[in-house]
């Protein structure tokens, strides 16, 4: 019986993969699938929830429905997925297609009608099963570069329709379409003294550990001398055949004396737990160096479903006369793997390099509510806002509130409040709580009641009241007063705002609202002529752009064009 149970444990990941249909979904593209992003890849404040397929640095490739179903949701956003289509299938899954250039045929007509009905570029639509029914292989859209995309590609997801959890598309047979014969790469191995008195290799600070390749293909790390407790972390990536992108890994496991110590693998997770990436990472090091070290231990356990840890949460307490062997395995979905063996030995050595923790009068306990107040400014922190306890830098000087810095990640918003009873009602309308982003002021959405200004944010740093009295800027790219536009297919403007940012933009032809697409990466809006409100000859044009505190700029002109 024991042998049978062990076999079940060993083969569980493989069995779990077989739960998903392998031949139900077809490729959404008709080109060879090369990945620029893998499922679970480490991104800013989140894990990647799908596969990013390269589109040969082009836009406009056909995007096909992966299976029969109906379009259940359409979201057009300036950021995020940009233009995205969601298709619900009868087998209990939903596929998502993001960063689209535009939809196709009747789907595009449906979207356009919704834009004009709501008089907005950003829309979100939830459809009934009988509204837009599609078949596998239908061209539903064309690939693009909209939203937060860093280059032309198709973002493709598979979700559980009921739970809305993201699922690795490789589990559905897409691994057969993406060739991968390369083993993952571990570029950095870190050791972390855990606890105030822990010492690793005479250091109380985290330190990089050297490792060398052995004849059998595994790696052997230099011996770790520990007084107290230690945890480990790695920076790792995976590469697929036919491209040079450094993608995320599929599974990371660690073993202490042959027993699993810490494990995570990217099969499925919920969107609302994705921000726990900042707990998995050595976040301060990431903010300082840009390197994402994935910690294989938890000081304060966090509820990330992909993580499985032993009773010590991956932390290793090293004692005299104890033999300790530690092994790290990093593998990709195709079972290519890299193994690092780490010899650990107790040592009574004292620290030569002390920790650099700066103690302050404020020690924030992550599992408690916390309130900090000085003069006319305060910060309220709800329990669970931060992942671990830490010494906090809090102060108010010269009308500026300092609430630590960006080296600590917040999981939830905290509340910043500033009182100022010296402002007139008109001044209050233009006033908001700003924070510093480098040397630039950053707008925070602010509510004002009587003389109290309030914002909610996850970004730590310096906060102060400021005013924005400058209207946005509008620059015409390809239109001039009295110009004949018969040979043009679009009207293009750049729009910008120096402080609080663009809130809305509305264009009109002959008094009728028209749809402008907004590409924030280029600070550009584009209206594609459709002759819907056009007159033969002279046409009146108006564009109004408003920032987040109500300053507006209006651009008016006229042009000539034949409507037919």
C-alpha positions in Angstrom: 0.0 0.0 0.0 2.8 2.4 0.9 4.5 1.8 -2.5 1.2 2.5 -4.3 0.7 5.7 -2.4 4.2 6.9 -3.3 3.6 6.1 -6.9 0.4 8.2 -6.8 2.3 11.1 -5.4 5.0 10.9 -7.9 2.7 10.7 -10.9 0.0 13.1 -9.6 1.1 16.1 -11.8 0.8 13.9 -14.9 -2.6 12.5 -13.9 -3.8 16.1 -13.2 -2.9 17.2 -16.7 -5.0 14.4 -18.2 -8.1 15.9 -16.8 -8.2 18.4 -19.6 -9.3 17.7 -23.2 -6.3 17.6 -25.4 -7.9 17.9 -28.9 -10.9 20.2 -28.3 -9.3 23.5 -29.0 -7.5 24.4 -32.2 -4.8 27.1 -32.6 -6.2 30.6 -32.8 -3.5 31.4 -35.5 -2.6 29.7 -38.7 1.1 30.2 -38.3 3.7 28.2 -36.3 3.2 29.1 -32.6 6.1 30.8 -31.1 5.8 32.1 -27.5 6.8 35.6 -26.3 5.1 34.9 -23.0 4.3 31.7 -21.0 1.6 30.9 -18.5 2.5 32.0 -15.0 5.3 34.2 -16.2 6.4 36.8 -13.6 5.0 40.2 -14.6 4.6 43.5 -12.7 2.2 42.8 -9.8 0.8 39.7 -11.4 1.4 36.3 -13.0 0.8 36.0 -16.7 -2.6 34.4 -17.2 -2.2 33.0 -20.7 0.2 32.4 -23.6 1.5 35.2 -25.8 1.8 34.1 -29.4 4.2 36.0 -31.7 2.6 37.4 -34.9 5.8 38.0 -36.9 6.0 41.6 -35.6 2.9 42.3 -37.7 -0.7 43.3 -37.0 -3.8 42.1 -38.8 -3.3 38.3 -38.8 -6.5 36.3 -38.7 -7.6 35.2 -35.2 -9.7 32.1 -35.2 -12.2 30.8 -32.7 -10.5 27.9 -30.9 -13.8 25.9 -30.7 -17.6 26.3 -31.1 -19.3 28.6 -28.7 -20.7 32.1 -28.3 -19.1 35.4 -27.6 -20.0 36.1 -24.0 -18.0 39.2 -23.3 -16.3 42.0 -25.1 -14.0 44.5 -23.4 -12.4 47.5 -25.1 -9.9 49.2 -22.9 -7.1 51.7 -23.2 -4.9 49.6 -21.0 -4.7 45.9 -20.0 -5.8 43.6 -22.8 -6.8 46.5 -25.0 -9.4 45.1 -27.4 -10.4 41.6 -26.1 -13.0 39.0 -27.0 -14.2 36.2 -24.7 -15.8 33.0 -26.2 -17.7 30.6 -23.9 -17.7 27.0 -25.0 -20.2 24.2 -24.2 -17.5 22.1 -22.5 -17.2 24.4 -19.5 -14.3 26.6 -20.6 -13.9 30.1 -22.0 -11.2 31.3 -24.3 -9.9 34.9 -24.3 -8.2 36.7 -27.2 -6.4 40.0 -26.3 -4.6 43.0 -27.7 -6.7 42.7 -30.9 -6.5 45.2 -33.7 -10.3 44.9 -34.3 -13.0 42.3 -34.5 -14.3 40.8 -37.7 -17.6 41.2 -39.6 -20.8 41.1 -37.6 -18.8 41.1 -34.3 -17.1 44.4 -35.3 -20.5 45.8 -36.3 -21.9 44.8 -32.8 -18.9 46.5 -31.1 -19.2 49.7 -33.2 -22.9 50.0 -32.4 -22.1 49.7 -28.7 -19.5 52.4 -28.9 -21.9 54.8 -30.4 -24.7 53.8 -28.1 -22.5 54.5 -25.0 -20.6 57.3 -26.7 -17.4 55.9 -25.3 -14.2 54.2 -26.6 -13.9 52.1 -23.4 -16.8 49.6 -23.2 -17.5 46.3 -21.5 -20.3 44.1 -22.9 -21.8 40.9 -21.6 -23.7 38.9 -24.2 -26.4 36.3 -24.2 -25.7 32.8 -25.6 -27.8 33.4 -28.7 -26.5 36.9 -29.7 -23.1 36.1 -31.4 -22.8 32.3 -32.0 -19.6 31.1 -33.6 -18.1 28.0 -35.0 -14.6 26.6 -34.5 -12.3 28.2 -37.1 -14.4 31.3 -37.7 -12.3 34.4 -38.1 -13.4 36.4 -35.1 -10.8 39.2 -35.1 -7.4 40.4 -36.3 -4.3 40.4 -34.2 -3.0 43.7 -32.9 -1.0 45.7 -30.4 -3.7 47.4 -28.3 -3.8 48.0 -24.6 -0.7 47.3 -22.5 0.9 45.2 -25.2 4.7 45.9 -25.7 4.6 44.7 -29.4 2.3 42.9 -31.9 1.1 39.6 -30.5 -1.9 37.6 -29.5 -2.7 37.0 -25.9 -4.6 33.7 -25.6 -6.2 32.4 -22.4 -8.3 29.4 -21.3 -10.5 29.9 -18.2 -12.8 27.7 -16.3 -16.2 29.3 -17.1 -17.7 28.8 -13.7 -14.8 29.7 -11.4 -13.1 32.1 -13.9 -9.8 30.6 -12.9 -7.1 30.9 -15.6 -5.7 27.5 -16.8 -2.5 26.8 -18.5 -3.3 26.2 -22.2 -0.5 23.7 -22.5 -2.7 21.4 -20.4 -5.1 21.3 -23.4 -2.6 20.0 -25.9 -1.0 23.3 -27.0 2.3 21.8 -25.8 2.3 19.8 -29.0 2.1 23.0 -31.0 5.0 24.8 -29.2 8.3 22.9 -29.5 10.5 23.0 -26.4 13.6 20.8 -26.1 15.6 23.3 -24.0 16.0 22.9 -20.3 15.3 25.9 -18.0 18.1 28.2 -16.8 18.8 29.2 -13.2 20.8 32.4 -13.4 21.0 33.2 -9.7 20.9 31.3 -6.5 20.4 33.3 -3.3 20.7 32.3 0.4 18.7 34.2 3.0 19.4 34.3 6.7 16.0 33.9 8.4 15.6 35.6 11.8 17.4 38.4 13.6 20.3 36.2 14.7 20.7 34.0 11.7 24.1 33.9 10.0 24.9 32.4 6.6 28.5 32.3 5.4 29.3 35.0 8.1 26.6 37.3 6.7 23.2 38.4 8.0 22.4 39.8 4.6 21.1 37.7 1.7 24.0 36.6 -0.5 24.5 35.0 -3.9 25.8 31.4 -4.0 28.1 30.1 -6.7 27.3 26.7 -8.3 29.1 24.7 -11.0 27.9 22.1 -13.5 28.8 18.4 -12.7 29.6 15.6 -15.1 26.1 14.2 -14.7 24.5 17.5 -15.8 23.4 18.6 -12.4 24.8 21.6 -10.6 26.6 21.7 -7.2 26.5 24.8 -5.1 29.3 25.9 -2.8 28.9 24.7 0.8 26.5 26.8 2.9 27.6 27.4 6.5 24.6 28.3 8.7 24.1 29.4 12.2 20.3 29.5 12.7 17.9 29.3 9.9 18.2 29.8 6.1 15.9 30.0 3.1 16.8 30.0 -0.6 15.7 31.8 -3.7 16.4 31.6 -7.4 16.1 33.6 -10.6 15.1 31.3 -13.4 13.7 31.3 -16.9 12.8 28.9 -19.7 13.4 29.1 -23.4 11.5 27.5 -26.2 12.7 26.3 -29.6 12.7 28.8 -32.5 12.9 31.9 -30.3 15.2 33.7 -27.9 12.6 35.0 -25.3 13.3 34.3 -21.7 10.0 33.0 -20.6 8.7 31.9 -17.2 9.2 28.4 -15.8 6.5 25.8 -15.2 7.5 24.2 -11.9 10.0 24.8 -9.1 10.5 22.3 -6.3 12.9 22.1 -3.4 13.7 19.1 -1.3 15.2 18.8 2.2 16.8 15.5 2.9 14.7 14.0 0.2 11.4 15.4 1.4 9.6 18.1 -0.5 10.1 21.5 1.2 8.6 24.0 -1.2 6.8 23.7 -4.5 4.9 25.7 -7.0 3.7 24.9 -10.5 1.6 26.9 -13.0 -1.5 24.8 -13.8 -4.2 27.1 -12.7 -4.9 30.1 -10.3 -7.5 32.7 -9.6 -7.1 36.3 -10.7 -7.7 37.7 -7.3 -4.6 35.8 -5.9 -2.2 36.9 -8.7 -0.9 39.9 -6.8 0.7 37.5 -4.3 3.5 37.4 -6.8 5.0 40.2 -4.7 5.1 37.9 -1.7 6.8 35.1 -3.6 9.4 37.5 -4.9 12.3 39.2 -3.1 10.5 42.4 -3.8 13.0 44.9 -2.4 15.7 43.3 -4.5 13.5 43.5 -7.6 12.8 47.2 -7.1 16.4 47.9 -6.6 17.9 45.7 -9.3 15.1 44.6 -11.6 15.9 40.9 -10.9 13.1 38.7 -9.9 14.3 36.3 -7.2 11.6 33.7 -6.4 11.9 32.9 -2.7 11.5 29.2 -1.9 10.2 29.9 1.6 7.6 32.0 3.4 8.3 34.0 6.6 4.6 35.0 6.8 2.5 32.4 4.9 0.3 33.8 2.2 -2.7 32.1 0.5 -1.3 31.6 -3.0 -2.9 28.3 -4.3 0.0 27.3 -6.5 2.4 27.1 -3.6 2.7 24.0 -1.5 5.1 24.1 1.5 6.2 21.9 4.4 5.3 22.6 8.0 8.3 24.9 8.2 7.2 26.9 5.1 10.5 26.1 3.3 12.7 27.5 6.1 15.6 25.3 7.1 16.8 25.4 10.7 20.3 24.0 10.8 21.5 22.3 14.0 24.9 20.9 15.1 25.8 17.4 14.0 22.8 17.3 11.6 23.3 16.1 8.0 21.4 18.4 5.7 21.1 18.1 1.9 19.0 20.5 -0.1 18.0 20.1 -3.7 16.3 22.5 -6.1 14.6 21.3 -9.3 13.3 23.6 -12.0 11.4 22.1 -14.9 9.4 23.2 -17.9 6.1 21.7 -19.1 7.9 19.2 -21.4 9.8 17.9 -18.3 13.2 19.4 -19.3 14.8 20.2 -16.0 17.8 21.6 -14.1 18.9 20.3 -10.7 21.0 22.2 -8.1 22.3 20.4 -5.1 23.1 22.6 -2.1 25.3 21.2 0.7 24.4 22.8 4.1 26.4 22.6 7.3 26.1 24.1 10.8 28.7 26.6 11.8 28.9 28.7 14.9 30.6 31.5 13.0 29.4 35.0 13.9 28.4 37.7 11.4 31.0 39.7 9.7 28.4 41.4 7.6 25.4 42.6 9.8 22.0 43.1 8.4 21.1 46.5 7.0 17.6 46.8 8.6 17.1 50.4 9.8 15.0 50.4 12.9 12.5 53.3 13.2 10.0 54.3 15.8 7.3 52.6 13.7 7.1 48.8 13.4 4.3 47.8 11.1 2.7 44.5 11.9 1.1 43.1 8.7 -1.7 41.2 10.5 -2.9 44.2 12.4 -4.8 47.4 11.5 -2.4 50.3 11.7 -3.0 54.1 12.0 -0.3 56.7 11.6 -1.0 60.4 12.1 1.0 63.6 12.3 -0.2 67.2 12.0 -2.9 67.4 9.4 -2.0 64.1 7.6 -2.6 60.4 8.3 -2.4 57.0 6.8 -4.7 54.1 7.7 -3.5 50.5 6.9 -6.0 47.6 7.1 -4.7 44.3 8.3 -3.4 42.1 5.4 -2.3 45.2 3.4 1.3 44.1 3.6 2.9 40.6 3.4 5.4 40.9 6.3 6.2 43.0 9.3 8.7 45.8 8.8 10.2 49.0 10.2 8.3 51.8 8.6 9.6 55.3 7.7 6.8 57.7 8.5 7.0 61.4 8.9 5.4 64.7 7.9 7.6 67.7 7.0 6.9 70.9 5.0 3.4 69.8 3.9 4.7 66.4 2.6 3.8 63.0 4.1 6.5 60.3 3.8 5.1 56.8 4.0 8.1 54.5 3.5 9.2 54.0 -0.2 8.7 51.7 -3.2 10.8 48.9 -1.8 7.9 47.4 0.0 4.9 46.0 -1.9 1.3 46.5 -0.8 -1.3 43.9 -1.5 -4.3 46.2 -0.8 -4.9 49.9 -0.9 -4.1 52.0 2.1 -5.8 55.3 2.9 -4.0 58.6 2.8 -5.8 61.7 4.3 -4.8 65.3 4.2 -6.7 68.2 5.8 -6.5 71.7 4.4 -9.1 74.4 5.3 -7.4 77.2 3.5 -8.6 76.5 0.0 -11.6 78.1 -1.7 -14.3 75.9 -3.3 -12.9 76.6 -6.7 -9.4 75.7 -5.6 -10.6 72.4 -4.1 -11.9 71.3 -7.5 -8.4 71.6 -9.0 -6.6 70.0 -6.0 -5.6 66.4 -5.5 -3.2 64.3 -3.5 -0.1 63.8 -5.6 2.8 61.4 -5.0 6.3 61.5 -6.4 7.3 59.1 -9.3 11.0 59.8 -9.4 11.0 63.6 -9.8 7.6 63.8 -11.4 4.3 64.3 -9.7 1.8 61.4 -10.0 -2.0 61.9 -9.9 -4.0 59.9 -7.4 -7.7 59.8 -7.7 -8.9 62.0 -4.8 -12.1 62.7 -3.0 -12.7 65.8 -1.0 -15.3 66.4 1.7 -15.3 69.7 3.5 -11.6 70.3 4.0 -10.5 66.7 3.9 -8.8 65.1 0.9 -8.6 61.3 0.7 -7.0 58.9 -1.7 -6.6 55.1 -1.7 -3.4 53.7 -3.2 -0.9 50.8 -3.2 2.0 53.0 -4.0 4.2 54.0 -1.0 6.3 57.1 -1.0 5.8 60.9 -0.6 2.3 62.5 -0.6 1.2 66.1 -0.8 -1.6 68.4 -2.0 -1.1 70.0 -5.4 -3.2 71.8 -8.0 -3.6 71.3 -11.7 -4.9 74.5 -13.5 -3.4 73.7 -16.9 -5.7 72.4 -19.6 -4.7 69.4 -21.8 -2.8 69.8 -25.1 -4.2 68.9 -28.5 -2.1 68.6 -31.6 -3.6 67.9 -35.0 -1.5 65.4 -37.0 -3.2 65.3 -40.4 -6.0 67.9 -40.4 -5.9 71.6 -41.0 -8.7 74.2 -41.4 -10.3 74.1 -44.8 -8.3 71.0 -45.9 -9.7 68.6 -48.4 -9.6 65.1 -46.9 -10.9 62.9 -49.8 -7.7 60.8 -49.9 -7.4 60.3 -46.2 -8.8 57.3 -44.3 -8.6 58.8 -40.8 -8.1 61.9 -38.6 -5.3 61.7 -36.1 -4.5 63.8 -33.0 -2.0 63.6 -30.2 -3.4 64.5 -26.8 -1.5 65.0 -23.5 -1.8 66.4 -20.1 1.2 67.5 -17.9 -0.2 66.7 -14.5 -3.5 65.0 -13.6 -3.8 63.1 -16.9 -6.5 62.6 -19.5 -9.9 61.7 -18.2 -12.0 62.0 -21.4 -12.0 62.9 -25.0 -15.0 63.4 -27.3 -15.0 64.2 -31.0 -17.9 65.5 -33.1 -18.6 65.9 -36.8 -21.5 68.2 -37.7 -22.6 67.9 -34.0 -22.6 64.1 -33.9 -20.4 62.1 -31.6 -17.7 60.1 -33.4 -15.5 57.2 -32.2 -11.9 57.9 -31.6 -9.5 55.0 -30.8 -7.0 55.9 -28.1 -3.5 54.5 -28.1 -1.9 55.7 -24.9 1.5 54.4 -25.9 1.6 56.9 -28.7 -0.6 59.5 -26.9 -2.7 59.4 -30.1 -6.4 59.2 -30.9 -7.6 58.1 -34.4 -11.0 58.5 -36.1 -11.5 56.2 -39.1 -13.8 57.7 -41.6 -17.0 55.9 -42.1 -19.1 58.7 -43.7 -21.8 58.0 -41.1 -22.3 61.7 -40.3 -20.5 63.2 -43.3 -21.8 65.8 -45.6 -20.8 66.5 -49.1 -18.5 69.5 -49.0 -17.9 71.4 -45.8 -18.0 69.5 -42.4 -17.7 71.0 -39.0 -15.3 69.3 -36.5 -14.9 69.6 -32.8 -12.7 67.8 -30.3 -12.9 68.3 -26.5 -10.3 66.8 -24.1 -10.7 67.0 -20.3 -8.2 66.1 -17.6 -8.9 64.4 -14.2 -9.7 67.7 -12.4 -12.0 69.2 -15.1 -9.6 71.4 -17.1 -10.7 71.2 -20.8 -9.3 72.1 -24.2 -11.5 72.4 -27.3 -10.2 72.2 -30.8 -12.6 73.3 -33.6 -12.1 73.5 -37.3 -13.8 72.6 -40.6 -12.7 70.4 -43.5 -14.1 69.4 -46.9 -14.8 65.8 -48.0 -17.1 64.0 -50.4 -19.4 61.8 -48.3 -19.6 59.0 -50.9 
